[in-house]
């Protein structure tokens, strides 16, 4: 698994926390239908002295993209993932998505094309050195 991408639902107008949570959950459902993608609500450690061990961040999803298939996970179709994100953006006028890359760079999704978004996701999803990969079968093996 790569470092997670963060997707945040942001409103261009005033929106309640409940509305942002609902929008994020709707997007999460769509993303989790894609092979090789795992979206979950972002959590943070709860404040000291509270009973909960984690707190949910309103309207924010952690997105893991698997480019190397494992026994339980398929490789992600990154082009389709970018398409789902852009279509969500188009359907939800007045809301926009902000993506935070593992290095902390923030990108407003509506400012990039679907092709650029796919290339960006692919660039941060590529297996790095030290990451387990699927061995290629070579003739004679």
Residue frames as a rotation matrix with the C-alpha (Angstrom) as fourth column:
UNK 1
0.583 0.813 0.000 0.00
0.813 -0.583 0.000 0.00
0.000 0.000 -1.000 0.00
UNK 2
-0.287 -0.664 0.690 1.24
0.600 -0.687 -0.411 3.48
0.747 0.296 0.596 -0.76
UNK 3
-0.883 0.067 -0.465 1.05
0.318 -0.643 -0.696 6.50
-0.346 -0.763 0.547 1.47
UNK 4
-0.063 0.984 0.166 -2.52
0.914 0.123 -0.385 7.69
-0.400 0.128 -0.908 1.44
UNK 5
-0.768 0.080 0.636 -3.95
0.287 -0.844 0.453 10.46
0.573 0.530 0.625 -0.64
UNK 6
-0.604 0.609 -0.514 -6.38
0.509 -0.202 -0.837 12.70
-0.613 -0.767 -0.188 1.21
UNK 7
-0.605 0.529 0.595 -9.61
0.464 -0.374 0.803 13.87
0.647 0.762 -0.019 -0.46
UNK 8
-0.733 0.358 -0.578 -11.53
0.432 -0.410 -0.803 16.65
-0.525 -0.839 0.146 1.24
UNK 9
-0.036 0.811 0.584 -15.02
0.922 -0.199 0.332 17.79
0.386 0.550 -0.741 0.31
UNK 10
-0.790 -0.261 -0.554 -15.01
0.450 -0.862 -0.235 21.59
-0.416 -0.434 0.799 0.45
UNK 11
0.246 0.944 0.221 -18.04
0.932 -0.168 -0.320 23.85
-0.265 0.285 -0.921 0.03
UNK 12
-0.604 -0.385 0.698 -17.98
0.627 -0.770 0.118 27.08
0.492 0.509 0.706 -1.98
UNK 13
-0.006 0.669 0.743 -20.83
-0.398 -0.683 0.612 28.26
0.917 -0.292 0.270 0.22
UNK 14
-0.499 -0.160 0.852 -21.58
-0.867 0.113 -0.486 27.69
-0.019 -0.981 -0.195 3.87
UNK 15
0.139 0.488 -0.862 -22.36
-0.359 0.836 0.415 24.03
0.923 0.251 0.291 4.48
UNK 16
0.647 0.164 0.744 -23.01
-0.762 0.146 0.631 22.14
-0.006 -0.976 0.220 7.69
UNK 17
-0.463 -0.819 0.339 -20.66
-0.829 0.536 0.162 19.49
-0.314 -0.205 -0.927 8.99
UNK 18
-0.035 0.552 0.833 -23.43
-0.082 0.830 -0.552 16.94
-0.996 -0.087 0.016 8.42
UNK 19
0.877 0.371 -0.305 -23.69
-0.292 -0.093 -0.952 17.91
-0.381 0.924 0.027 4.74
UNK 20
0.171 -0.905 -0.391 -19.92
-0.970 -0.085 -0.228 17.57
0.174 0.418 -0.892 4.23
UNK 21
-0.525 -0.303 0.795 -19.94
-0.559 0.828 -0.053 14.19
-0.642 -0.472 -0.604 5.99
UNK 22
0.405 0.778 0.480 -22.83
-0.027 0.535 -0.844 12.99
-0.914 0.329 0.238 3.79
UNK 23
0.806 -0.165 -0.568 -21.05
-0.591 -0.265 -0.762 14.12
-0.025 0.950 -0.311 0.61
UNK 24
-0.239 -0.971 0.027 -17.82
-0.971 0.239 -0.031 12.41
0.024 -0.034 -0.999 1.69
UNK 25
-0.343 0.168 0.924 -19.63
-0.315 0.906 -0.282 9.17
-0.885 -0.388 -0.258 2.52
UNK 26
0.768 0.641 0.000 -21.37
-0.166 0.199 -0.966 9.20
-0.619 0.742 0.259 -0.85
UNK 27
0.491 -0.687 -0.535 -18.01
-0.831 -0.185 -0.525 9.64
0.261 0.702 -0.662 -2.60
UNK 28
-0.422 -0.662 0.619 -16.46
-0.830 0.557 0.030 6.93
-0.365 -0.501 -0.785 -0.41
UNK 29
0.239 0.611 0.754 -19.14
-0.154 0.791 -0.592 4.45
-0.959 0.025 0.283 -1.54
UNK 30
0.947 0.097 -0.306 -18.36
-0.304 -0.027 -0.952 5.16
-0.100 0.995 0.004 -5.21
UNK 31
0.168 -0.975 -0.148 -14.60
-0.947 -0.118 -0.299 4.92
0.274 0.191 -0.943 -4.71
UNK 32
-0.361 -0.316 0.877 -14.82
-0.698 0.715 -0.030 1.64
-0.618 -0.623 -0.479 -2.79
UNK 33
0.700 0.624 0.346 -16.58
-0.178 0.622 -0.762 0.05
-0.691 0.472 0.547 -5.76
UNK 34
0.666 -0.539 -0.516 -13.38
-0.674 -0.138 -0.726 0.44
0.320 0.831 -0.455 -7.81
UNK 35
0.849 -0.445 -0.284 -10.89
0.484 0.871 0.083 -2.44
0.210 -0.208 0.955 -7.81
UNK 36
-0.029 -0.999 -0.021 -7.61
0.880 -0.016 -0.475 -1.57
0.475 -0.032 0.879 -6.10
UNK 37
-0.436 -0.041 0.899 -9.00
-0.178 -0.975 -0.130 1.46
0.882 -0.216 0.418 -4.25
UNK 38
-0.095 0.383 -0.919 -9.71
0.915 0.398 0.071 1.67
0.393 -0.834 -0.388 -0.55
UNK 39
-0.389 0.063 0.919 -11.37
-0.120 -0.993 0.017 4.84
0.914 -0.103 0.393 0.75
UNK 40
-0.036 0.377 -0.925 -12.06
0.928 0.355 0.109 5.40
0.370 -0.855 -0.363 4.44
UNK 41
0.840 0.340 0.423 -13.07
0.154 -0.897 0.415 8.30
0.520 -0.283 -0.806 6.62
UNK 42
-0.178 -0.966 0.186 -10.03
0.107 -0.207 -0.973 10.08
0.978 -0.153 0.140 7.99
UNK 43
0.848 0.381 -0.368 -9.55
0.383 0.037 0.923 9.80
0.365 -0.924 -0.115 11.71
UNK 44
-0.073 -0.855 0.514 -7.22
-0.277 -0.477 -0.834 11.54
0.958 -0.203 -0.202 14.12
UNK 45
-0.626 -0.157 -0.764 -6.35
0.636 0.465 -0.616 10.82
0.452 -0.871 -0.192 17.73
UNK 46
0.486 0.869 0.091 -9.06
0.580 -0.399 0.710 12.11
0.654 -0.292 -0.698 20.06
UNK 47
0.164 -0.363 0.917 -8.42
-0.479 -0.842 -0.248 14.95
0.862 -0.399 -0.312 22.45
UNK 48
-0.769 -0.525 -0.364 -6.80
0.085 0.480 -0.873 14.01
0.633 -0.703 -0.324 25.74
UNK 49
-0.893 0.398 0.208 -9.29
-0.287 -0.149 -0.946 13.12
-0.346 -0.905 0.247 28.46
UNK 50
-0.013 0.922 -0.388 -12.04
-1.000 -0.016 -0.004 11.90
-0.010 0.388 0.922 26.10
UNK 51
0.199 0.184 0.963 -13.38
-0.395 0.914 -0.093 8.35
-0.897 -0.361 0.255 26.01
UNK 52
0.985 0.171 0.009 -13.12
-0.054 0.359 -0.932 7.97
-0.163 0.918 0.363 22.24
UNK 53
0.228 -0.955 0.191 -9.80
0.481 0.281 0.831 6.76
-0.847 -0.097 0.523 20.90
UNK 54
-0.739 -0.430 0.519 -10.25
0.660 -0.305 0.687 8.51
-0.137 0.850 0.509 17.54
UNK 55
-0.029 0.713 -0.700 -12.10
-0.002 -0.701 -0.714 11.51
-1.000 -0.019 0.021 16.11
UNK 56
0.099 0.138 0.985 -13.48
0.950 0.281 -0.135 11.73
-0.295 0.950 -0.103 12.57
UNK 57
-0.737 -0.332 -0.589 -12.52
0.119 -0.921 0.371 14.70
-0.666 0.204 0.718 10.42
UNK 58
0.217 0.973 -0.084 -15.63
0.096 -0.106 -0.990 16.11
-0.971 0.207 -0.117 8.73
UNK 59
0.890 0.345 -0.299 -15.80
-0.237 -0.211 -0.948 15.53
-0.390 0.915 -0.106 4.98
UNK 60
0.098 -0.940 -0.327 -12.30
-0.993 -0.116 0.037 14.05
-0.073 0.321 -0.944 4.63
UNK 61
0.976 0.197 0.093 -11.37
-0.181 0.971 -0.157 10.67
-0.121 0.136 0.983 3.14
UNK 62
-0.099 -0.986 0.138 -8.11
-0.654 0.169 0.737 8.76
-0.750 -0.017 -0.661 3.19
UNK 63
0.845 0.395 -0.359 -7.59
-0.511 0.403 -0.759 7.12
-0.155 0.826 0.542 -0.19
UNK 64
-0.138 -0.868 0.477 -5.24
-0.393 0.490 0.778 4.15
-0.909 -0.080 -0.409 -0.66
UNK 65
0.688 0.267 -0.675 -4.49
-0.720 0.132 -0.681 3.12
-0.093 0.955 0.283 -4.24
UNK 66
0.223 -0.570 0.791 -3.01
-0.139 0.784 0.604 -0.32
-0.965 -0.245 0.095 -4.90
UNK 67
0.377 -0.155 -0.913 -0.99
-0.913 -0.227 -0.338 -0.57
-0.154 0.961 -0.227 -8.11
UNK 68
-0.687 -0.581 -0.437 0.37
-0.609 0.788 -0.091 -4.01
0.397 0.203 -0.895 -7.38
UNK 69
0.383 0.904 -0.190 -2.23
-0.619 0.404 0.674 -6.75
0.686 -0.141 0.714 -6.99
UNK 70
-0.718 -0.467 0.516 -2.05
-0.695 0.500 -0.516 -8.93
-0.017 -0.729 -0.684 -3.92
UNK 71
-0.926 0.371 -0.072 -4.07
0.368 0.929 0.043 -11.98
0.083 0.013 -0.996 -3.00
UNK 72
-0.213 0.913 -0.349 -7.02
0.842 -0.009 -0.540 -9.88
-0.496 -0.409 -0.766 -1.81
UNK 73
0.274 0.281 -0.920 -6.60
-0.026 -0.954 -0.299 -6.69
-0.962 0.105 -0.254 -3.83
UNK 74
0.525 -0.061 0.849 -6.65
0.840 0.194 -0.506 -5.96
-0.134 0.979 0.154 -7.53
UNK 75
-0.693 -0.717 -0.079 -4.46
0.668 -0.679 0.306 -3.34
-0.273 0.159 0.949 -9.18
UNK 76
0.050 0.729 -0.682 -6.30
0.278 -0.666 -0.692 -0.03
-0.959 -0.155 -0.236 -9.51
UNK 77
-0.008 0.062 0.998 -7.48
0.983 -0.183 0.019 1.30
0.184 0.981 -0.059 -12.85
UNK 78
-0.512 -0.314 -0.799 -6.17
0.626 -0.774 -0.097 4.79
-0.588 -0.550 0.593 -12.18
UNK 79
-0.959 0.209 0.190 -7.82
0.025 -0.609 0.793 6.28
0.281 0.765 0.579 -15.27
UNK 80
-0.114 0.974 -0.198 -11.22
0.471 0.228 0.852 5.09
0.875 0.004 -0.484 -14.00
UNK 81
-0.045 0.008 -0.999 -10.45
0.988 -0.145 -0.046 6.41
-0.145 -0.989 -0.002 -10.51
UNK 82
-0.884 -0.320 -0.341 -9.69
0.269 -0.944 0.189 9.87
-0.383 0.075 0.921 -11.93
UNK 83
-0.710 0.683 0.172 -12.91
0.057 -0.188 0.981 9.72
0.702 0.706 0.095 -13.95
UNK 84
0.082 0.751 -0.655 -14.99
0.844 0.297 0.446 8.90
0.530 -0.590 -0.610 -10.83
UNK 85
-0.324 -0.284 -0.902 -13.42
0.799 -0.593 -0.101 11.82
-0.506 -0.754 0.419 -8.94
UNK 86
-0.993 -0.068 -0.093 -14.00
0.007 -0.840 0.542 14.29
-0.116 0.538 0.835 -11.81
UNK 87
-0.470 0.883 -0.001 -17.61
0.256 0.137 0.957 13.10
0.845 0.449 -0.290 -12.38
UNK 88
0.015 0.416 -0.909 -18.34
0.997 0.061 0.044 13.47
0.074 -0.907 -0.414 -8.68
UNK 89
-0.685 -0.382 -0.621 -17.03
0.452 -0.891 0.049 17.02
-0.571 -0.247 0.782 -8.91
UNK 90
-0.942 0.321 0.094 -19.27
-0.075 -0.476 0.876 17.79
0.326 0.819 0.472 -11.91
UNK 91
-0.214 0.920 -0.327 -22.40
0.548 0.391 0.739 16.35
0.808 -0.021 -0.588 -10.25
UNK 92
0.295 0.277 -0.914 -21.97
0.954 -0.135 0.267 18.30
-0.049 -0.951 -0.304 -7.02
UNK 93
-0.043 -0.241 0.970 -21.96
0.435 -0.878 -0.199 21.95
0.899 0.413 0.143 -7.98
UNK 94
0.603 0.201 0.772 -21.10
-0.468 -0.694 0.547 24.23
0.646 -0.691 -0.324 -5.08
UNK 95
0.790 -0.448 0.418 -18.79
-0.181 0.482 0.857 21.55
-0.586 -0.753 0.300 -3.66
UNK 96
0.569 -0.670 -0.477 -15.27
-0.606 0.051 -0.794 20.81
0.556 0.741 -0.376 -4.72
UNK 97
0.925 -0.319 -0.205 -12.60
0.379 0.811 0.446 18.33
0.024 -0.490 0.872 -3.85
UNK 98
0.506 -0.850 0.149 -9.18
-0.839 -0.525 -0.143 19.18
0.200 -0.053 -0.978 -2.52
UNK 99
0.869 -0.298 -0.395 -6.54
0.270 0.955 -0.126 16.46
0.414 0.003 0.910 -2.80
UNK 100
0.571 -0.750 0.333 -3.54
-0.798 -0.414 0.438 16.35
-0.191 -0.516 -0.835 -0.51
UNK 101
0.535 -0.490 -0.688 -0.59
-0.264 0.677 -0.687 14.32
0.802 0.550 0.233 -1.77
UNK 102
0.709 -0.279 -0.647 1.65
0.648 0.620 0.443 12.30
0.277 -0.733 0.621 0.57
UNK 103
-0.376 -0.925 0.045 4.27
0.849 -0.364 -0.383 15.09
0.371 -0.106 0.922 0.41
UNK 104
-0.337 0.330 -0.882 1.71
0.653 -0.593 -0.472 17.65
-0.678 -0.735 -0.016 1.67
UNK 105
-0.996 -0.003 -0.088 1.01
-0.064 -0.661 0.748 19.32
-0.060 0.751 0.658 -1.70
UNK 106
-0.254 0.967 0.010 -2.65
0.292 0.087 -0.952 20.41
-0.922 -0.239 -0.305 -1.97
UNK 107
-0.998 -0.003 0.065 -4.48
0.064 -0.195 0.979 20.46
0.009 0.981 0.195 -5.30
UNK 108
-0.219 0.965 -0.145 -7.97
-0.538 -0.244 -0.807 21.74
-0.814 -0.099 0.572 -6.07
UNK 109
-0.445 0.006 0.896 -9.34
0.430 0.878 0.208 18.92
-0.786 0.478 -0.393 -8.23
UNK 110
0.623 0.762 0.175 -11.52
0.517 -0.232 -0.824 21.19
-0.588 0.604 -0.539 -10.35
UNK 111
0.572 -0.479 -0.666 -8.40
-0.571 -0.815 0.096 23.00
-0.589 0.325 -0.740 -11.55
UNK 112
-0.581 -0.813 0.035 -6.89
-0.569 0.437 0.697 19.91
-0.582 0.385 -0.716 -13.22
UNK 113
-0.008 0.536 -0.844 -7.99
-0.939 0.287 0.191 17.82
0.345 0.794 0.501 -16.19
UNK 114
0.856 0.385 0.345 -8.99
-0.474 0.850 0.228 14.19
-0.206 -0.359 0.910 -15.83
UNK 115
0.734 -0.641 -0.223 -5.84
0.241 0.553 -0.797 13.14
0.635 0.531 0.561 -17.71
UNK 116
-0.129 -0.806 0.578 -3.58
-0.413 -0.486 -0.770 15.23
0.901 -0.338 -0.270 -15.45
UNK 117
0.291 0.328 0.899 -5.35
-0.957 0.099 0.274 13.88
0.001 -0.940 0.342 -12.37
UNK 118
0.996 0.080 -0.048 -4.79
-0.084 0.993 -0.085 10.29
0.041 0.089 0.995 -13.55
UNK 119
0.359 -0.933 -0.030 -1.09
0.205 0.111 -0.972 10.98
0.910 0.343 0.231 -14.18
UNK 120
-0.126 -0.354 0.927 -0.76
-0.761 -0.564 -0.320 12.60
0.636 -0.746 -0.198 -10.76
UNK 121
0.641 0.428 0.637 -2.40
-0.741 0.562 0.368 9.66
-0.201 -0.708 0.677 -8.96
UNK 122
0.922 -0.325 -0.210 -0.26
0.187 0.850 -0.493 7.22
0.339 0.415 0.844 -10.94
UNK 123
0.140 -0.946 0.291 2.93
-0.154 -0.312 -0.938 9.10
0.978 0.087 -0.189 -10.05
UNK 124
-0.266 -0.228 0.937 2.28
-0.928 -0.202 -0.312 8.85
0.261 -0.953 -0.158 -6.32
UNK 125
0.657 0.597 0.460 0.91
-0.687 0.726 0.038 5.29
-0.311 -0.341 0.887 -6.60
UNK 126
0.498 -0.520 -0.694 3.88
-0.443 0.535 -0.719 3.71
0.745 0.666 0.036 -8.35
UNK 127
0.913 -0.227 -0.339 5.62
0.403 0.641 0.653 1.05
0.069 -0.733 0.677 -6.26
UNK 128
0.648 -0.731 0.214 8.78
-0.727 -0.678 -0.112 2.41
0.226 -0.083 -0.970 -4.71
UNK 129
-0.227 -0.795 -0.563 12.03
-0.319 0.607 -0.728 0.66
0.920 0.014 -0.391 -3.94
UNK 130
-0.957 -0.163 0.242 11.54
-0.282 0.302 -0.911 -1.68
0.075 -0.939 -0.334 -1.03
UNK 131
-0.078 0.988 0.135 7.88
-0.893 -0.009 -0.450 -2.17
-0.443 -0.156 0.883 -1.89
UNK 132
-0.430 -0.024 0.902 6.83
0.084 0.994 0.067 -5.74
-0.899 0.104 -0.426 -2.54
UNK 133
-0.169 0.377 -0.911 6.01
-0.942 -0.334 0.036 -6.40
-0.291 0.864 0.412 -6.17
UNK 134
0.753 0.461 0.469 4.67
-0.259 0.863 -0.434 -9.26
-0.605 0.205 0.770 -8.21
UNK 135
-0.321 -0.928 0.187 7.48
-0.196 0.259 0.946 -11.27
-0.927 0.267 -0.265 -9.74
UNK 136
0.267 0.338 -0.902 7.42
-0.939 -0.119 -0.322 -11.43
-0.216 0.934 0.286 -13.52
UNK 137
0.590 -0.055 0.806 7.34
0.077 0.997 0.012 -14.87
-0.804 0.055 0.592 -15.06
UNK 138
-0.018 -0.695 -0.719 10.30
-0.908 -0.290 0.303 -15.40
-0.418 0.658 -0.626 -17.33
UNK 139
0.692 0.240 -0.681 10.36
-0.597 0.720 -0.353 -18.10
0.406 0.651 0.642 -19.99
UNK 140
-0.085 -0.727 -0.681 11.95
-0.072 0.686 -0.724 -21.22
0.994 -0.012 -0.111 -18.58
UNK 141
-0.699 -0.118 0.705 10.85
-0.678 -0.203 -0.706 -20.52
0.227 -0.972 0.062 -14.98
